[in-house]
């Protein structure tokens, strides 16, 4: 889903990401569940990002 090209630039396969996220969101039965899932995903993105920063990729 995430790769680097021959110059070292990150490339995100957006179609794979869209399919993955769609699979999650299609399991929701109502708008409240959609909003809950969205917020939960965003919270985990922030948590993981902070952990990576704390473990230092390039400071």
Secondary structure, DSSP 4 states (H G I P E B T S, - for coil): -EEE-TTS-EEE-HHHHHHHHHHHHTT--SHHHHHHHHHHHHHHHHHHHHHHHHT-S--
